[in-house]
Amino acid sequence: MSVDDAERVARVALSHLAEPGDPRLLRLTRTMGAVALYDALLAERDLDGTLSDVATRLAGVRPERRLEQAHRQGARFVVPGDDEWPAPLDDLADHAALHRRAEVPVGLWVRGPLRLDRTRRSVAVVGSRAATTYGGTVASDLGADLAANGWCTVSGAAFGVDQAAHRGALAAGGDTVAVLACGVDRAYPSAHEALLEMIGDRGAVVSEAPLGGAPTRIRFLARNRLIAALSRGTVVVEAAVRSGALNTAGWAERLNRVVMGVPGPVTSGLSQGVHELIRTRAGLLVTSGADVREVTGDAGDALLPPLREAPRIRDGLTGRQQEVLDAVPVVRGASTQAVARTAGIAVDVTERELRVLRREGLVEEGGTGWRLAQRAIA
């Protein structure tokens, strides 16, 4: 930690004043400074001289006690200026609001040993809560591949694609960050309590909402911008046309992050949103962790070789040699003249090419003439 106590206390108080991602409050915090804004709001009076509603609410926050409570619960409040603060979040400054959410958060509540500044090599994996077996498998494989190669997986700990990505990363012994729409002291969904405990033990559980905060629709939209901003790129595994995962992808595009989509069956409604991303060229088609690492890594890092089939025996032959080889019978031998007639090539040329093919082990000459060798047949 490197921010003084007054700054941290002011930001804790402001984090309780408005909903996460409130553009006006967050912009004022960034432009005025947290301490100046906090002091101004604490001193705010109505026309009759009484404390305003905002001042009354702020006075009741008691931010020092909130920090003590967080410490007892194994949580911390990370703010801009801290050594741990993830610099990519600063890219949220001055972007227009999306669904009335925007801007750099006043701070993040964090539970877990993973420092947030270690998420510089991270990828968000998001998708449908009602993921198919295919979608869950793909998300898990992506999380495992990223973990095995030193990348951090960021997601929202929801059902379906999110939890599969987290579990894949944990199973591979890697880092993962769960960004919640509620307080980091709450398990949402409750069925993922064990998963969130595991992430809290080995990775990081993060939220803009204060401790005890309940998950609401607007908070899910606010947290989506954090998932996108924390990551170098966002992969959408499965998403219907109307999907929170597409909201995250929209933020990634706004922030000049790489947007990627994993294709699914063309008949699957759960993949229609992904296919639209790819069709409109808003997202790159990816099918593996290697694809993801190639497009999100540093320039020249993790480059994949062009996808080609293994070379075949005939690939190195000239066109004339292939024509001769095609004219050689499989079972019964044929004379040089017969091969030449079938190939439509002069006898002397055919004889020369047959000898080359014999050296390559593709034809053999017996008592009945020329025929294909086993190597050519195979």
N, C-alpha and C positions, 0 to 999 in steps of 0.2 A: 504494500500500500504506500502511496506517495502523496495523497491528497490530504489537506489539513482537516481537522475535525469539523470546523464550521461549514466547510463545503459539503462534507458527507452528510452532516445533520440536516442541512438545508435541502439536499436532494432527497433524503429519506422522507422528509415532510412533504415535499412537492409530489413525490411518488404516490402519496395517499390522497392528494387533492383532486385529481381528475383521472379519467379512464386511461389505461395504457394506450399510447399512440395518439393522444389528443394533440392535434397539430398546433393549436394556439399556445397552450401552456409550454409545450416542448420548444417551440420557436422562441418564446420569450425567455425561457431558461438559457438557451444557447446564446441569445444576443445580449441579454442584460447581465447574465451571470446568475448562478443559483442563489448565492447569498444575498445579492441585491434584490432579486425578485422575492425571495422569502421574507426579507425584512419589510419590503414595501407592502406585501400582502398581509403580513401580520399587523401592520399599522393602519390598514384600510378601515375607514369609517363611513357609515351612512350619512345622509344629510343631517340627521338629528344628532350626530356625534357618537352614536353607539357603534360597536364593532360590527363590521359587515359579516354576512354569512360566511364568506371565504375566510376572513380572519378568525372567526369563531371556530370554524372547522379545523384550521391549521393549528390553532392554540390547543385543540384537544388531541392532536396527533401524538405528542410527546415522542419525538424521533429518537432521543437517546435510549428510551425504554424499548423502542422497536428494535434498535440495534442489539441491545442486550438480549432480547428475546431470540433474535435470529442467531446470535452466538451460542446460546444454550441449545438451540435446535440444530447446530452444525451448519448454519448458513452464513453467508457474508453478503455485503452489499458492495458491488463493484461499480465504480463511477468513472466517467472520462477523466483522464489524468493519472489513474492508477496504472502501475506497471502491467497489471493483468488485463487492462481494458482492451478489448478486441478492436483495433483500429478500423477494420472494414465497416463497422457500424456507423462510423462518421460519414460514410457515403450517403447516408439517409438524409443528410442536411439539405434543405431547400428543394426537395422533390415535392411535387404536387401530391396532395392527398389522394389515396385510393380507398374508397368506402369510408371516407372521413378519418382515416388513420394515416399517420406520416411521422417523419422527423426522427432524430436521434433520441433514444430514451434517456431519462434523467439518471438512470442507473439500472443495474440488473441484480436481482436476488439470485444467488448461486449456492447450490448445495452439491458438494462433491470435490474430490481432490484435483480434478483436471483444471489447470489454469486456462482461462479463456483465450489468452494470447497464443496458446498452442493450437488454436483452430485455424491458423493461417492456411494450412493445407487441409481443407475440409470440403466435403460435398454434401449437399442436402439431397436426401432420398425421400420423396413424398408420393402420395397416391391415395387410392380409394380405401375407405374404412371397410368396405365390403369386398375386399380383394379376393380374387379367385386363387386356387391352388397355384396356378401359373404365376400370378402376380406376386404372391407371397414368396415363392421359390426364387424368382428373379430378384426381389428386393433383398432377401437374405443373402443371396450370392453376391450382390453388389456390396452390401455391408461387409461381408467377409473378405472380398477381394481388396476393398479399400483399406481395411484394417491390416491385412497381410502386407500391404505395401506402404505402410506408415501414414495413411490418410485417416482423418477423423470423419465419422458419419454423423450428420446433423439431421434430426427429424423431430416429430411432434408427439411421439409416444402414444399415438392413437391406435385404434384397432387396425388390422389389415396391413397395408404396406409399411406404415411407420414402425410398428412393433417388430415386423420381420426384419427390417433394415437394422434396427438396434440390436436384435438378437444375433444377427449375422456378424456384426462387428464385435460383440461381446464374446461370441463363440470362438472368434479368431484371435482373441486377446488384444483387441485394438481399442482405440478411443471412440467414444460416442457421446453426443450432447443431445439431451431432450429439452426442447423449448416448450414450456407449458403455457396454457391460457389461464391458469389459476396459480395460487401460491405454491412455492416449491415445497411447502410442508404438507401439501395435499396430494393424494393419489387420484388422478383422473386420466382415464377411467379407473374406477376402483378395482376392476379385475386386473389391472396392471400394477398393482401395489408392489408385488414382488419384483417385477421388471424395473420399476422406478427405484426401488431400494438398491438393486444391483447396479443400475446406472449411477446412483448417488454414491455408491461405494467405490466405483472404478472410473467413472467419467464425470459428467456434470449435468445437473438438473437446473435449468435456467428459467427465470420468468421476469417479466416486467411488472407483473401484478404483485402487490405486497403479500406478506405472509397471511394465510387465511383467506385470501381472495378466491372467490368462486369463479368457475369457468362460465363465461357468457359468450354469446355469438360475436359481439364486437371485440372481445378479447382474443378470440380465435383469429379474427381478421388482423388484429394488431400483431399477434405473435408471428403470423405468416411473413410479415416484412422482416422480422428478426431472423427467421430461418434463412430467408433468401440473402440477407445482408451478411450473415456470418460466414457464408459459403462462397467458394469460387464458382460454383455452378450448382444448378438444381436439376435433378433427374426426376421426371414424372413417370412412374411405372404403370399405373392404371388410373384413369380419371374419366368420369363421365363428362358430358358437355358442360354441365353446371357442377363445379367441384372446387372445394377449398384448395386443392393441390394446384389448380390452375391460377388461383389468386396468388399463391406463392411464386409460381412461374412468372406471372405478370410483374411482380416486384423484382424478380431476378432480371427480367428483361430491362426494366426501368433503370436498374443499377449497373447495367452493362456486364452482368454476369452471364455465363454460358447457360443456356436452357437446353435440356436434352429430354428426349422421350423414348421410351421402350415400346415398340409396336406390339400389338396383340392381334388376336383374330379379327378380321374385318367385320365379322358378325357380332362382335362383343360390344354391348353398350358401354361397358366399363372402360373400353379403350377408345371410344369416340373422341373424347377430349384430347387424348394424346395424339391420335391420328390427325386431328385438326391442327395441332401445333406443328406437326411435321409437314402437313400439306401446305400450310401457309408460310412455311420456312421460318416460323418463330422458334422452332426447336430442332436440334440435330438428332438424327436417328442414332441410337446407341443400342447395343445388344449385350454388352459385357462390361465388367469393371475395367478391363484393359481399354475399351473404347472411351470410357469416362475419364480415365487417367490421362489418356492422350490429349484430349481436348481441354482439360482443366489444368494440366501440368504446365511447368515453365517451358518456354520455347525450346524445342529440341529434346524435351524430356519425355520418356515413355513412348517414343514413336513406334507405331506398329508397322511391320513390313506389309507390302501389298498382299492382299488375299489371293493366293493362287493355288491350283491343284498341284500335287506332286508331279514332277516331270515324267513323261512317258517315254518308252523306248524309241518311238517313232519321231519324237519332237525334234531330234537333232538331224534327221535325214533331210536331204534336199527333196524338192518336188519330184524330180526325175526318179530318185531312188524310191520314193513312196509309190510312184506309179508302177515301177518294176515289182516292188514287194507285193503290191495288191494283185499282181498277175500270177504270182507263184501259188500253185495249189497246196492244199493242206495235207492230203493223204497220199495220192498217187503222184509220182514225180512227173515232171514235164521237161522236154528238151529246151535248150536255149531259144531255138527257133519258135517253139510253141509259146514260150513266155513272151518273146518279142512280139508275136502276132497279137496276143491278148492285150499287151500293153500299148500296142500301136507305136512301137519304138524300133529303130534300126537294130539289127542283130548284134553288130559290133558294140554299139552303145549298151545294149542290154547285157551283153556278156561282161563288159567292164563293171557295170553297176552290180551285177550278181556277185562278182568277186569281192567287191567292197562290202556287200551285205553279208557275205559269208564270213569275212573277217570280224564283222560286228556280231556274229553269232545268231543272225536272224534267218538265214537260209542254210540248207545243207544239200550237198550233191551226192546222190547214190547211183546205183545201177540203173534205175528207171528215170533218172534225171533230177531236176531241182524240185525241192519242196520246202515248206516253211519249217524252221527249227522250232523247238519247244518254247524257246524264249520269246519268239515273235507271236506264237499262239497265245501264250500266257498274257 
